[in-house]
Amino acid sequence: MAPQTRFEIIYPPIIKQHLKSIEAKYYSLIRESLETQLQFEPAVETKNRKPLKRPVVIGAKWEIRFGPDNRFRVFYRVYDGNQQVIILAIGEKLGSRLFIGGEEVEI
């Protein structure tokens, strides 16, 4: 069996701003979840990883949900050619409202 291709996960500088509105105690959970779920086969649909029907964040093609009550949402794009996953936004869903960087985003 051939080894799986490993994807590089890229966190643009804007992600630091998104994380500031999330409690610091969740930072390790977020990083571990992303590293575990997106390093291999990031463009494979699962129960908590789905392609977006319409873009919520500019350029995002995928969404992953995780954390307590699936409260965290990460929007990303996969570039198969150079084996990269670009994280475009990290948000927190509270009830039916999504907050990215402390600001409510329409979903």
Buried (B, 14 or more C-beta within 10 A) or exposed (E): EEEEEEBEBBBEEBBEEBBEBBEEEBEEBBEEBBEEBBBEBBBEEEEEBEEBEEEBBEEBBBBBBBBEEEBBBBBBBBBEEEEBBBBBBBBBBEEEEBBBBEEEBEE
